[in-house]
Amino acid sequence: MKASNENIKTTLQLVNSLLALADKGDLEREDVGCGILYGIVRDSAYKIKKIAESEKTLHIKLGKW
């Protein structure tokens, strides 16, 4: 697999880890500040995921995947 595609694949794996962390952090948080933190982590992960999936789709369409 090309390095650029491997990086997209790794990004998507990191996104899944971030989402899992946000879920775990939300369940175990003790104050509002942590809730805000994990909300930002979750929101950022979804934004990154959307861009990475778009890039993956583009690479597939262009025959570069």
Secondary structure, 3 states (H helix, E strand, C coil): CCHHHHHHHHHHHHHHHHHHHHHHHHHHCCCHHHHHHHHHHHHHHHHHHHHHHHHHHHHHHCCCC
